[in-house]
Amino acid sequence: MTETAENVVITIPDKTSFTFHEATTVPSEGEEFVVGHFRTLTVKISGSSTSREINFYAVDDNGEKTALCGVNRTDFQLSTSTLSTNEYWDFDISGLFRICFEVVSTNGEVTIKGTAVS
């Protein structure tokens, strides 16, 4: 997609990758993704952990978190959290400000990476 402003052409990327957690072994909120013009987000949860709990959140401009529902690509179930690993989740993020994935607990490493598309 391209926008012009005063004869300046700005190319807006249609896809970007983002790392929320990289081999984390302790509970944390991880990095927050600023949504901007992106509409959908696909996230892969992986790692060597034998157990884990991850909550999905939208974060508003005041820092308030609200549960975010996603679709598990394996079984098409809807949820705002997961206890599993090695799975993909899809999220509709249009109109949201920021997204975060909170690792509530883990026994081992957890990695959460996403790809946002406009």
Biopython code that builds the backbone (N, CA, C, O; Angstrom):
import numpy as np
from Bio.PDB.StructureBuilder import StructureBuilder

atoms = [
    (1, "MET", "N", (0.841, -1.157, 0.000)),
    (1, "MET", "CA", (0.000, 0.000, 0.000)),
    (1, "MET", "C", (0.892, 1.227, 0.000)),
    (1, "MET", "O", (1.954, 1.219, 0.623)),
    (2, "THR", "N", (0.479, 2.282, -0.689)),
    (2, "THR", "CA", (1.269, 3.497, -0.773)),
    (2, "THR", "C", (0.400, 4.698, -0.440)),
    (2, "THR", "O", (-0.751, 4.778, -0.872)),
    (3, "GLU", "N", (0.951, 5.634, 0.329)),
    (3, "GLU", "CA", (0.283, 6.885, 0.629)),
    (3, "GLU", "C", (1.172, 8.016, 0.146)),
    (3, "GLU", "O", (2.396, 7.887, 0.146)),
    (4, "THR", "N", (0.566, 9.128, -0.269)),
    (4, "THR", "CA", (1.366, 10.285, -0.669)),
    (4, "THR", "C", (1.010, 11.470, 0.201)),
    (4, "THR", "O", (-0.149, 11.650, 0.576)),
    (5, "ALA", "N", (2.011, 12.280, 0.522)),
    (5, "ALA", "CA", (1.815, 13.498, 1.294)),
    (5, "ALA", "C", (2.800, 14.524, 0.763)),
    (5, "ALA", "O", (4.013, 14.346, 0.880)),
    (6, "GLU", "N", (2.292, 15.583, 0.188)),
    (6, "GLU", "CA", (3.128, 16.657, -0.333)),
    (6, "GLU", "C", (4.232, 16.128, -1.257)),
    (6, "GLU", "O", (5.407, 16.448, -1.080)),
    (7, "ASN", "N", (3.844, 15.327, -2.229)),
    (7, "ASN", "CA", (4.753, 14.771, -3.229)),
    (7, "ASN", "C", (5.806, 13.816, -2.659)),
    (7, "ASN", "O", (6.817, 13.546, -3.308)),
    (8, "VAL", "N", (5.574, 13.318, -1.473)),
    (8, "VAL", "CA", (6.467, 12.335, -0.868)),
    (8, "VAL", "C", (5.733, 11.004, -0.855)),
    (8, "VAL", "O", (4.613, 10.911, -0.353)),
    (9, "VAL", "N", (6.361, 9.980, -1.405)),
    (9, "VAL", "CA", (5.750, 8.655, -1.437)),
    (9, "VAL", "C", (6.275, 7.855, -0.250)),
    (9, "VAL", "O", (7.484, 7.715, -0.068)),
    (10, "ILE", "N", (5.354, 7.335, 0.551)),
    (10, "ILE", "CA", (5.709, 6.528, 1.712)),
    (10, "ILE", "C", (5.156, 5.131, 1.475)),
    (10, "ILE", "O", (3.954, 4.963, 1.266)),
    (11, "THR", "N", (6.018, 4.139, 1.507)),
    (11, "THR", "CA", (5.575, 2.766, 1.332)),
    (11, "THR", "C", (5.324, 2.153, 2.706)),
    (11, "THR", "O", (6.208, 2.121, 3.562)),
    (12, "ILE", "N", (4.110, 1.672, 2.893)),
    (12, "ILE", "CA", (3.738, 1.042, 4.157)),
    (12, "ILE", "C", (3.855, -0.465, 3.965)),
    (12, "ILE", "O", (3.223, -1.018, 3.066)),
    (13, "PRO", "N", (4.652, -1.142, 4.795)),
    (13, "PRO", "CA", (4.795, -2.596, 4.624)),
    (13, "PRO", "C", (3.470, -3.310, 4.845)),
    (13, "PRO", "O", (2.673, -2.919, 5.698)),
    (14, "ASP", "N", (3.247, -4.353, 4.070)),
    (14, "ASP", "CA", (1.997, -5.090, 4.207)),
    (14, "ASP", "C", (2.140, -6.257, 5.174)),
    (14, "ASP", "O", (1.149, -6.912, 5.499)),
    (15, "LYS", "N", (3.369, -6.530, 5.644)),
    (15, "LYS", "CA", (3.600, -7.660, 6.542)),
    (15, "LYS", "C", (4.835, -7.367, 7.386)),
    (15, "LYS", "O", (5.815, -6.806, 6.896)),
    (16, "THR", "N", (4.777, -7.756, 8.677)),
    (16, "THR", "CA", (5.937, -7.591, 9.544)),
    (16, "THR", "C", (5.982, -8.721, 10.563)),
    (16, "THR", "O", (4.946, -9.254, 10.960)),
    (17, "SER", "N", (7.181, -9.079, 10.980)),
    (17, "SER", "CA", (7.370, -10.116, 11.995)),
    (17, "SER", "C", (7.717, -9.462, 13.321)),
    (17, "SER", "O", (8.298, -8.377, 13.353)),
    (18, "PHE", "N", (7.358, -10.127, 14.422)),
    (18, "PHE", "CA", (7.579, -9.563, 15.744)),
    (18, "PHE", "C", (7.809, -10.695, 16.741)),
    (18, "PHE", "O", (7.164, -11.739, 16.655)),
    (19, "THR", "N", (8.724, -10.492, 17.684)),
    (19, "THR", "CA", (8.983, -11.482, 18.738)),
    (19, "THR", "C", (8.441, -10.952, 20.054)),
    (19, "THR", "O", (8.883, -9.912, 20.540)),
    (20, "PHE", "N", (7.477, -11.673, 20.633)),
    (20, "PHE", "CA", (6.896, -11.322, 21.926)),
    (20, "PHE", "C", (7.745, -11.882, 23.062)),
    (20, "PHE", "O", (7.991, -11.193, 24.052)),
    (21, "HIS", "N", (8.192, -13.125, 22.922)),
    (21, "HIS", "CA", (9.054, -13.800, 23.900)),
    (21, "HIS", "C", (10.057, -14.657, 23.135)),
    (21, "HIS", "O", (9.696, -15.326, 22.166)),
    (22, "GLU", "N", (11.308, -14.637, 23.568)),
    (22, "GLU", "CA", (12.350, -15.461, 22.954)),
    (22, "GLU", "C", (12.955, -16.349, 24.028)),
    (22, "GLU", "O", (13.753, -15.887, 24.844)),
    (23, "ALA", "N", (12.580, -17.617, 24.032)),
    (23, "ALA", "CA", (13.112, -18.619, 24.970)),
    (23, "ALA", "C", (13.023, -18.157, 26.419)),
    (23, "ALA", "O", (13.964, -18.342, 27.191)),
    (24, "THR", "N", (11.894, -17.556, 26.790)),
    (24, "THR", "CA", (11.716, -17.111, 28.171)),
    (24, "THR", "C", (11.496, -18.310, 29.085)),
    (24, "THR", "O", (10.851, -19.285, 28.698)),
    (25, "THR", "N", (12.029, -18.233, 30.284)),
    (25, "THR", "CA", (11.890, -19.316, 31.264)),
    (25, "THR", "C", (11.216, -18.837, 32.538)),
    (25, "THR", "O", (11.080, -19.602, 33.492)),
    (26, "VAL", "N", (10.790, -17.572, 32.564)),
    (26, "VAL", "CA", (10.146, -16.992, 33.741)),
    (26, "VAL", "C", (8.865, -16.273, 33.315)),
    (26, "VAL", "O", (8.764, -15.815, 32.177)),
    (27, "PRO", "N", (7.895, -16.173, 34.209)),
    (27, "PRO", "CA", (6.675, -15.440, 33.880)),
    (27, "PRO", "C", (6.989, -13.979, 33.526)),
    (27, "PRO", "O", (7.777, -13.325, 34.210)),
    (28, "SER", "N", (6.366, -13.477, 32.456)),
    (28, "SER", "CA", (6.525, -12.075, 32.079)),
    (28, "SER", "C", (5.493, -11.707, 31.022)),
    (28, "SER", "O", (4.899, -12.576, 30.383)),
    (29, "GLU", "N", (5.290, -10.404, 30.848)),
    (29, "GLU", "CA", (4.381, -9.916, 29.808)),
    (29, "GLU", "C", (5.058, -9.860, 28.448)),
    (29, "GLU", "O", (4.372, -9.802, 27.428)),
    (30, "GLY", "N", (6.374, -9.876, 28.406)),
    (30, "GLY", "CA", (7.093, -9.835, 27.142)),
    (30, "GLY", "C", (6.969, -8.494, 26.457)),
    (30, "GLY", "O", (6.589, -7.497, 27.072)),
    (31, "GLU", "N", (7.296, -8.480, 25.174)),
    (31, "GLU", "CA", (7.249, -7.255, 24.376)),
    (31, "GLU", "C", (5.829, -7.011, 23.876)),
    (31, "GLU", "O", (5.093, -7.953, 23.584)),
    (32, "GLU", "N", (5.454, -5.732, 23.779)),
    (32, "GLU", "CA", (4.143, -5.362, 23.245)),
    (32, "GLU", "C", (4.278, -4.950, 21.786)),
    (32, "GLU", "O", (5.187, -4.204, 21.422)),
    (33, "PHE", "N", (3.367, -5.441, 20.959)),
    (33, "PHE", "CA", (3.337, -5.103, 19.541)),
    (33, "PHE", "C", (2.371, -3.940, 19.331)),
    (33, "PHE", "O", (1.210, -4.022, 19.731)),
    (34, "VAL", "N", (2.842, -2.852, 18.703)),
    (34, "VAL", "CA", (1.990, -1.714, 18.371)),
    (34, "VAL", "C", (1.296, -2.035, 17.047)),
    (34, "VAL", "O", (1.952, -2.244, 16.026)),
    (35, "VAL", "N", (-0.029, -2.070, 17.076)),
    (35, "VAL", "CA", (-0.824, -2.549, 15.940)),
    (35, "VAL", "C", (-0.709, -1.653, 14.710)),
    (35, "VAL", "O", (-0.519, -2.158, 13.604)),
    (36, "GLY", "N", (-0.819, -0.351, 14.876)),
    (36, "GLY", "CA", (-0.754, 0.557, 13.725)),
    (36, "GLY", "C", (-1.801, 0.217, 12.683)),
    (36, "GLY", "O", (-2.984, 0.113, 13.007)),
    (37, "HIS", "N", (-1.384, 0.041, 11.430)),
    (37, "HIS", "CA", (-2.315, -0.215, 10.324)),
    (37, "HIS", "C", (-2.581, -1.706, 10.083)),
    (37, "HIS", "O", (-3.309, -2.063, 9.156)),
    (38, "PHE", "N", (-2.002, -2.563, 10.901)),
    (38, "PHE", "CA", (-2.158, -4.003, 10.676)),
    (38, "PHE", "C", (-3.547, -4.486, 11.097)),
    (38, "PHE", "O", (-4.168, -3.924, 11.999)),
    (39, "ARG", "N", (-4.022, -5.544, 10.422)),
    (39, "ARG", "CA", (-5.379, -6.047, 10.649)),
    (39, "ARG", "C", (-5.426, -7.444, 11.258)),
    (39, "ARG", "O", (-6.315, -7.744, 12.056)),
    (40, "THR", "N", (-4.487, -8.289, 10.892)),
    (40, "THR", "CA", (-4.495, -9.651, 11.419)),
    (40, "THR", "C", (-3.111, -10.010, 11.958)),
    (40, "THR", "O", (-2.093, -9.471, 11.525)),
    (41, "LEU", "N", (-3.108, -10.930, 12.910)),
    (41, "LEU", "CA", (-1.872, -11.379, 13.532)),
    (41, "LEU", "C", (-1.929, -12.890, 13.663)),
    (41, "LEU", "O", (-2.888, -13.439, 14.204)),
    (42, "THR", "N", (-0.897, -13.561, 13.164)),
    (42, "THR", "CA", (-0.747, -15.001, 13.353)),
    (42, "THR", "C", (0.454, -15.209, 14.263)),
    (42, "THR", "O", (1.533, -14.672, 14.012)),
    (43, "VAL", "N", (0.262, -15.996, 15.326)),
    (43, "VAL", "CA", (1.297, -16.197, 16.341)),
    (43, "VAL", "C", (1.636, -17.675, 16.435)),
    (43, "VAL", "O", (0.751, -18.529, 16.418)),
    (44, "LYS", "N", (2.931, -17.967, 16.534)),
    (44, "LYS", "CA", (3.372, -19.335, 16.791)),
    (44, "LYS", "C", (3.928, -19.394, 18.205)),
    (44, "LYS", "O", (4.779, -18.593, 18.590)),
    (45, "ILE", "N", (3.425, -20.364, 18.972)),
    (45, "ILE", "CA", (3.910, -20.620, 20.323)),
    (45, "ILE", "C", (4.714, -21.907, 20.271)),
    (45, "ILE", "O", (4.205, -22.950, 19.860)),
    (46, "SER", "N", (5.972, -21.831, 20.691)),
    (46, "SER", "CA", (6.845, -23.000, 20.624)),
    (46, "SER", "C", (7.771, -23.010, 21.837)),
    (46, "SER", "O", (7.698, -22.132, 22.697)),
    (47, "GLY", "N", (8.634, -24.008, 21.890)),
    (47, "GLY", "CA", (9.611, -24.084, 22.963)),
    (47, "GLY", "C", (9.678, -25.464, 23.572)),
    (47, "GLY", "O", (8.920, -26.364, 23.208)),
    (48, "SER", "N", (10.599, -25.616, 24.508)),
    (48, "SER", "CA", (10.845, -26.919, 25.132)),
    (48, "SER", "C", (10.116, -27.103, 26.459)),
    (48, "SER", "O", (10.315, -28.114, 27.133)),
    (49, "SER", "N", (9.283, -26.152, 26.843)),
    (49, "SER", "CA", (8.610, -26.249, 28.140)),
    (49, "SER", "C", (7.691, -27.469, 28.196)),
    (49, "SER", "O", (7.043, -27.828, 27.213)),
    (50, "THR", "N", (7.654, -28.081, 29.353)),
    (50, "THR", "CA", (6.784, -29.245, 29.554)),
    (50, "THR", "C", (5.402, -28.823, 30.029)),
    (50, "THR", "O", (4.447, -29.594, 29.940)),
    (51, "SER", "N", (5.293, -27.590, 30.538)),
    (51, "SER", "CA", (3.997, -27.010, 30.890)),
    (51, "SER", "C", (4.120, -25.494, 30.795)),
    (51, "SER", "O", (5.202, -24.935, 30.972)),
    (52, "ARG", "N", (2.995, -24.836, 30.512)),
    (52, "ARG", "CA", (2.993, -23.395, 30.397)),
    (52, "ARG", "C", (1.557, -22.892, 30.416)),
    (52, "ARG", "O", (0.622, -23.630, 30.108)),
    (53, "GLU", "N", (1.395, -21.609, 30.787)),
    (53, "GLU", "CA", (0.106, -20.930, 30.664)),
    (53, "GLU", "C", (0.371, -19.570, 30.052)),
    (53, "GLU", "O", (1.206, -18.809, 30.542)),
    (54, "ILE", "N", (-0.348, -19.265, 28.972)),
    (54, "ILE", "CA", (-0.157, -18.008, 28.254)),
    (54, "ILE", "C", (-1.515, -17.343, 28.078)),
    (54, "ILE", "O", (-2.465, -17.968, 27.605)),
    (55, "ASN", "N", (-1.601, -16.057, 28.465)),
    (55, "ASN", "CA", (-2.813, -15.268, 28.287)),
    (55, "ASN", "C", (-2.613, -14.275, 27.154)),
    (55, "ASN", "O", (-1.519, -13.736, 26.983)),
    (56, "PHE", "N", (-3.678, -14.029, 26.367)),
    (56, "PHE", "CA", (-3.642, -13.130, 25.220)),
    (56, "PHE", "C", (-4.348, -11.824, 25.605)),
    (56, "PHE", "O", (-5.452, -11.854, 26.150)),
    (57, "TYR", "N", (-3.706, -10.662, 25.319)),
    (57, "TYR", "CA", (-4.280, -9.371, 25.696)),
    (57, "TYR", "C", (-4.180, -8.323, 24.598)),
    (57, "TYR", "O", (-3.218, -8.282, 23.831)),
    (58, "ALA", "N", (-5.209, -7.473, 24.546)),
    (58, "ALA", "CA", (-5.143, -6.194, 23.844)),
    (58, "ALA", "C", (-4.840, -5.167, 24.930)),
    (58, "ALA", "O", (-5.377, -5.251, 26.034)),
    (59, "VAL", "N", (-3.984, -4.202, 24.619)),
    (59, "VAL", "CA", (-3.600, -3.172, 25.580)),
    (59, "VAL", "C", (-3.974, -1.822, 24.990)),
    (59, "VAL", "O", (-3.566, -1.491, 23.877)),
    (60, "ASP", "N", (-4.767, -1.026, 25.749)),
    (60, "ASP", "CA", (-5.174, 0.282, 25.218)),
    (60, "ASP", "C", (-4.087, 1.324, 25.460)),
    (60, "ASP", "O", (-3.049, 1.029, 26.053)),
    (61, "ASP", "N", (-4.339, 2.556, 24.990)),
    (61, "ASP", "CA", (-3.326, 3.609, 25.091)),
    (61, "ASP", "C", (-3.071, 4.065, 26.522)),
    (61, "ASP", "O", (-2.129, 4.821, 26.758)),
    (62, "ASN", "N", (-3.888, 3.624, 27.489)),
    (62, "ASN", "CA", (-3.661, 3.908, 28.909)),
    (62, "ASN", "C", (-2.957, 2.756, 29.619)),
    (62, "ASN", "O", (-2.706, 2.832, 30.822)),
    (63, "GLY", "N", (-2.633, 1.678, 28.877)),
    (63, "GLY", "CA", (-1.954, 0.525, 29.458)),
    (63, "GLY", "C", (-2.879, -0.509, 30.065)),
    (63, "GLY", "O", (-2.413, -1.480, 30.661)),
    (64, "GLU", "N", (-4.194, -0.319, 29.922)),
    (64, "GLU", "CA", (-5.160, -1.279, 30.467)),
    (64, "GLU", "C", (-5.267, -2.494, 29.558)),
    (64, "GLU", "O", (-5.462, -2.364, 28.349)),
    (65, "LYS", "N", (-5.138, -3.685, 30.154)),
    (65, "LYS", "CA", (-5.201, -4.935, 29.391)),
    (65, "LYS", "C", (-6.627, -5.489, 29.381)),
    (65, "LYS", "O", (-7.336, -5.447, 30.387)),
    (66, "THR", "N", (-7.027, -6.009, 28.216)),
    (66, "THR", "CA", (-8.312, -6.670, 28.045)),
    (66, "THR", "C", (-8.057, -7.991, 27.347)),
    (66, "THR", "O", (-7.283, -8.047, 26.391)),
    (67, "ALA", "N", (-8.695, -9.053, 27.808)),
    (67, "ALA", "CA", (-8.514, -10.375, 27.195)),
    (67, "ALA", "C", (-8.820, -10.296, 25.703)),
    (67, "ALA", "O", (-9.791, -9.665, 25.285)),
    (68, "LEU", "N", (-7.970, -10.952, 24.905)),
    (68, "LEU", "CA", (-8.103, -10.979, 23.447)),
    (68, "LEU", "C", (-8.357, -12.415, 23.008)),
    (68, "LEU", "O", (-7.589, -13.318, 23.340)),
    (69, "CYS", "N", (-9.429, -12.622, 22.267)),
    (69, "CYS", "CA", (-9.786, -13.961, 21.815)),
    (69, "CYS", "C", (-9.115, -14.265, 20.483)),
    (69, "CYS", "O", (-9.124, -13.446, 19.564)),
    (70, "GLY", "N", (-8.537, -15.449, 20.396)),
    (70, "GLY", "CA", (-7.907, -15.902, 19.163)),
    (70, "GLY", "C", (-8.491, -17.228, 18.715)),
    (70, "GLY", "O", (-9.243, -17.868, 19.450)),
    (71, "VAL", "N", (-8.139, -17.637, 17.497)),
    (71, "VAL", "CA", (-8.591, -18.900, 16.925)),
    (71, "VAL", "C", (-7.386, -19.820, 16.783)),
    (71, "VAL", "O", (-6.410, -19.475, 16.117)),
    (72, "ASN", "N", (-7.455, -20.985, 17.407)),
    (72, "ASN", "CA", (-6.400, -21.979, 17.291)),
    (72, "ASN", "C", (-6.497, -22.608, 15.908)),
    (72, "ASN", "O", (-7.552, -23.124, 15.537)),
    (73, "ARG", "N", (-5.418, -22.572, 15.144)),
    (73, "ARG", "CA", (-5.442, -23.102, 13.776)),
    (73, "ARG", "C", (-5.541, -24.623, 13.712)),
    (73, "ARG", "O", (-5.909, -25.168, 12.671)),
    (74, "THR", "N", (-5.224, -25.307, 14.787)),
    (74, "THR", "CA", (-5.272, -26.765, 14.783)),
    (74, "THR", "C", (-6.702, -27.285, 14.857)),
    (74, "THR", "O", (-7.093, -28.155, 14.079)),
    (75, "ASP", "N", (-7.488, -26.746, 15.803)),
    (75, "ASP", "CA", (-8.839, -27.268, 16.016)),
    (75, "ASP", "C", (-9.933, -26.200, 15.894)),
    (75, "ASP", "O", (-11.107, -26.489, 16.125)),
    (76, "PHE", "N", (-9.554, -24.974, 15.532)),
    (76, "PHE", "CA", (-10.472, -23.853, 15.327)),
    (76, "PHE", "C", (-11.257, -23.476, 16.582)),
    (76, "PHE", "O", (-12.340, -22.898, 16.489)),
    (77, "GLN", "N", (-10.713, -23.801, 17.751)),
    (77, "GLN", "CA", (-11.327, -23.401, 19.013)),
    (77, "GLN", "C", (-10.982, -21.945, 19.315)),
    (77, "GLN", "O", (-9.893, -21.479, 18.982)),
    (78, "LEU", "N", (-11.912, -21.228, 19.947)),
    (78, "LEU", "CA", (-11.697, -19.853, 20.380)),
    (78, "LEU", "C", (-11.223, -19.850, 21.819)),
    (78, "LEU", "O", (-11.710, -20.632, 22.635)),
    (79, "SER", "N", (-10.272, -18.972, 22.141)),
    (79, "SER", "CA", (-9.808, -18.874, 23.525)),
    (79, "SER", "C", (-9.046, -17.577, 23.738)),
    (79, "SER", "O", (-8.578, -16.951, 22.787)),
    (80, "THR", "N", (-8.929, -17.178, 25.015)),
    (80, "THR", "CA", (-8.139, -16.010, 25.408)),
    (80, "THR", "C", (-6.846, -16.442, 26.095)),
    (80, "THR", "O", (-6.112, -15.611, 26.631)),
    (81, "SER", "N", (-6.570, -17.758, 26.077)),
    (81, "SER", "CA", (-5.350, -18.282, 26.695)),
    (81, "SER", "C", (-5.072, -19.684, 26.162)),
    (81, "SER", "O", (-5.903, -20.280, 25.476)),
    (82, "THR", "N", (-3.882, -20.201, 26.494)),
    (82, "THR", "CA", (-3.542, -21.565, 26.101)),
    (82, "THR", "C", (-2.605, -22.192, 27.120)),
    (82, "THR", "O", (-1.862, -21.503, 27.819)),
    (83, "LEU", "N", (-2.661, -23.516, 27.185)),
    (83, "LEU", "CA", (-1.744, -24.293, 28.014)),
    (83, "LEU", "C", (-0.844, -25.157, 27.131)),
    (83, "LEU", "O", (-0.015, -25.911, 27.642)),
    (84, "SER", "N", (-1.002, -25.053, 25.819)),
    (84, "SER", "CA", (-0.296, -25.918, 24.870)),
    (84, "SER", "C", (0.901, -25.210, 24.253)),
    (84, "SER", "O", (1.121, -24.019, 24.472)),
    (85, "THR", "N", (1.672, -25.968, 23.476)),
    (85, "THR", "CA", (2.808, -25.415, 22.740)),
    (85, "THR", "C", (2.809, -25.998, 21.337)),
    (85, "THR", "O", (2.016, -26.887, 21.024)),
    (86, "ASN", "N", (3.701, -25.494, 20.496)),
    (86, "ASN", "CA", (3.784, -25.910, 19.103)),
    (86, "ASN", "C", (2.430, -25.796, 18.413)),
    (86, "ASN", "O", (1.905, -26.760, 17.855)),
    (87, "GLU", "N", (1.883, -24.580, 18.472)),
    (87, "GLU", "CA", (0.596, -24.311, 17.846)),
    (87, "GLU", "C", (0.583, -22.900, 17.276)),
    (87, "GLU", "O", (1.374, -22.044, 17.670)),
    (88, "TYR", "N", (-0.340, -22.677, 16.335)),
    (88, "TYR", "CA", (-0.537, -21.375, 15.719)),
    (88, "TYR", "C", (-1.883, -20.814, 16.139)),
    (88, "TYR", "O", (-2.862, -21.550, 16.264)),
    (89, "TRP", "N", (-1.929, -19.482, 16.360)),
    (89, "TRP", "CA", (-3.150, -18.768, 16.717)),
    (89, "TRP", "C", (-3.333, -17.585, 15.775)),
    (89, "TRP", "O", (-2.363, -16.914, 15.421)),
    (90, "ASP", "N", (-4.579, -17.328, 15.366)),
    (90, "ASP", "CA", (-4.928, -16.175, 14.530)),
    (90, "ASP", "C", (-5.748, -15.184, 15.347)),
    (90, "ASP", "O", (-6.616, -15.573, 16.128)),
    (91, "PHE", "N", (-5.455, -13.876, 15.153)),
    (91, "PHE", "CA", (-6.154, -12.812, 15.871)),
    (91, "PHE", "C", (-6.559, -11.713, 14.910)),
    (91, "PHE", "O", (-5.794, -11.344, 14.019)),
    (92, "ASP", "N", (-7.782, -11.181, 15.094)),
    (92, "ASP", "CA", (-8.222, -9.981, 14.391)),
    (92, "ASP", "C", (-7.792, -8.814, 15.272)),
    (92, "ASP", "O", (-8.311, -8.651, 16.376)),
    (93, "ILE", "N", (-6.844, -7.995, 14.796)),
    (93, "ILE", "CA", (-6.304, -6.920, 15.626)),
    (93, "ILE", "C", (-6.656, -5.535, 15.099)),
    (93, "ILE", "O", (-6.192, -4.532, 15.641)),
    (94, "SER", "N", (-7.470, -5.468, 14.049)),
    (94, "SER", "CA", (-7.815, -4.162, 13.479)),
    (94, "SER", "C", (-8.507, -3.305, 14.533)),
    (94, "SER", "O", (-9.394, -3.776, 15.246)),
    (95, "GLY", "N", (-8.093, -2.044, 14.624)),
    (95, "GLY", "CA", (-8.690, -1.104, 15.565)),
    (95, "GLY", "C", (-8.119, -1.170, 16.977)),
    (95, "GLY", "O", (-8.501, -0.366, 17.827)),
    (96, "LEU", "N", (-7.215, -2.106, 17.248)),
    (96, "LEU", "CA", (-6.610, -2.200, 18.575)),
    (96, "LEU", "C", (-5.330, -1.371, 18.622)),
    (96, "LEU", "O", (-4.798, -0.993, 17.579)),
    (97, "PHE", "N", (-4.829, -1.085, 19.836)),
    (97, "PHE", "CA", (-3.649, -0.250, 19.993)),
    (97, "PHE", "C", (-2.363, -1.076, 20.099)),
    (97, "PHE", "O", (-1.444, -0.902, 19.300)),
    (98, "ARG", "N", (-2.301, -1.980, 21.092)),
    (98, "ARG", "CA", (-1.137, -2.850, 21.266)),
    (98, "ARG", "C", (-1.619, -4.247, 21.640)),
    (98, "ARG", "O", (-2.750, -4.427, 22.090)),
    (99, "ILE", "N", (-0.739, -5.242, 21.446)),
    (99, "ILE", "CA", (-1.029, -6.642, 21.752)),
    (99, "ILE", "C", (0.115, -7.181, 22.606)),
    (99, "ILE", "O", (1.279, -6.861, 22.366)),
    (100, "CYS", "N", (-0.223, -8.012, 23.616)),
    (100, "CYS", "CA", (0.829, -8.696, 24.370)),
    (100, "CYS", "C", (0.371, -10.106, 24.724)),
    (100, "CYS", "O", (-0.824, -10.397, 24.783)),
    (101, "PHE", "N", (1.340, -10.958, 24.954)),
    (101, "PHE", "CA", (1.097, -12.349, 25.325)),
    (101, "PHE", "C", (1.829, -12.583, 26.644)),
    (101, "PHE", "O", (3.059, -12.635, 26.681)),
    (102, "GLU", "N", (1.070, -12.723, 27.714)),
    (102, "GLU", "CA", (1.647, -12.873, 29.046)),
    (102, "GLU", "C", (1.920, -14.343, 29.355)),
    (102, "GLU", "O", (1.006, -15.168, 29.349)),
    (103, "VAL", "N", (3.181, -14.659, 29.625)),
    (103, "VAL", "CA", (3.532, -15.993, 30.088)),
    (103, "VAL", "C", (3.276, -15.983, 31.597)),
    (103, "VAL", "O", (4.036, -15.388, 32.361)),
    (104, "VAL", "N", (2.200, -16.648, 32.011)),
    (104, "VAL", "CA", (1.807, -16.675, 33.420)),
    (104, "VAL", "C", (2.680, -17.651, 34.192)),
    (104, "VAL", "O", (3.098, -17.372, 35.316)),
    (105, "SER", "N", (2.951, -18.796, 33.580)),
    (105, "SER", "CA", (3.826, -19.795, 34.199)),
    (105, "SER", "C", (4.457, -20.643, 33.101)),
    (105, "SER", "O", (3.894, -20.803, 32.018)),
    (106, "THR", "N", (5.637, -21.183, 33.401)),
    (106, "THR", "CA", (6.305, -22.057, 32.447)),
    (106, "THR", "C", (7.300, -22.954, 33.169)),
    (106, "THR", "O", (7.932, -22.555, 34.147)),
    (107, "ASN", "N", (7.420, -24.159, 32.670)),
    (107, "ASN", "CA", (8.414, -25.105, 33.154)),
    (107, "ASN", "C", (9.300, -25.443, 31.955)),
    (107, "ASN", "O", (9.128, -26.477, 31.311)),
    (108, "GLY", "N", (10.252, -24.550, 31.668)),
    (108, "GLY", "CA", (11.086, -24.676, 30.482)),
    (108, "GLY", "C", (10.979, -23.419, 29.638)),
    (108, "GLY", "O", (10.454, -22.403, 30.094)),
    (109, "GLU", "N", (11.477, -23.482, 28.407)),
    (109, "GLU", "CA", (11.516, -22.330, 27.520)),
    (109, "GLU", "C", (10.229, -22.182, 26.695)),
    (109, "GLU", "O", (9.650, -23.164, 26.232)),
    (110, "VAL", "N", (9.800, -20.914, 26.527)),
    (110, "VAL", "CA", (8.664, -20.585, 25.682)),
    (110, "VAL", "C", (9.075, -19.471, 24.728)),
    (110, "VAL", "O", (9.645, -18.465, 25.151)),
    (111, "THR", "N", (8.785, -19.652, 23.440)),
    (111, "THR", "CA", (9.019, -18.627, 22.438)),
    (111, "THR", "C", (7.689, -18.304, 21.767)),
    (111, "THR", "O", (6.940, -19.203, 21.385)),
    (112, "ILE", "N", (7.404, -17.005, 21.628)),
    (112, "ILE", "CA", (6.170, -16.564, 20.977)),
    (112, "ILE", "C", (6.551, -15.529, 19.936)),
    (112, "ILE", "O", (7.056, -14.454, 20.261)),
    (113, "LYS", "N", (6.299, -15.873, 18.663)),
    (113, "LYS", "CA", (6.608, -14.978, 17.547)),
    (113, "LYS", "C", (5.358, -14.804, 16.701)),
    (113, "LYS", "O", (4.540, -15.715, 16.577)),
    (114, "GLY", "N", (5.225, -13.616, 16.121)),
    (114, "GLY", "CA", (4.039, -13.346, 15.324)),
    (114, "GLY", "C", (4.358, -12.689, 13.998)),
    (114, "GLY", "O", (5.435, -12.127, 13.801)),
    (115, "THR", "N", (3.383, -12.773, 13.082)),
    (115, "THR", "CA", (3.431, -12.084, 11.803)),
    (115, "THR", "C", (2.137, -11.312, 11.651)),
    (115, "THR", "O", (1.050, -11.888, 11.670)),
    (116, "ALA", "N", (2.263, -9.984, 11.499)),
    (116, "ALA", "CA", (1.098, -9.118, 11.322)),
    (116, "ALA", "C", (0.967, -8.754, 9.849)),
    (116, "ALA", "O", (1.965, -8.528, 9.164)),
    (117, "VAL", "N", (-0.270, -8.698, 9.370)),
    (117, "VAL", "CA", (-0.550, -8.391, 7.973)),
    (117, "VAL", "C", (-1.587, -7.277, 7.913)),
    (117, "VAL", "O", (-2.550, -7.263, 8.679)),
    (118, "SER", "N", (-1.371, -6.335, 6.978)),
    (118, "SER", "CA", (-2.333, -5.237, 6.836)),
    (118, "SER", "C", (-3.433, -5.589, 5.856)),
    (118, "SER", "O", (-4.328, -4.778, 5.617)),
]
sb = StructureBuilder()
sb.init_structure("model")
sb.init_model(0)
sb.init_chain("A")
sb.init_seg("    ")
for serial, (resi, resn, name, xyz) in enumerate(atoms, 1):
    if name == "N":
        sb.init_residue(resn, " ", resi, " ")
    sb.init_atom(name, np.array(xyz, "f"), 0.0, 1.0, " ", f" {name:<3s}", serial, name[0])
structure = sb.get_structure()
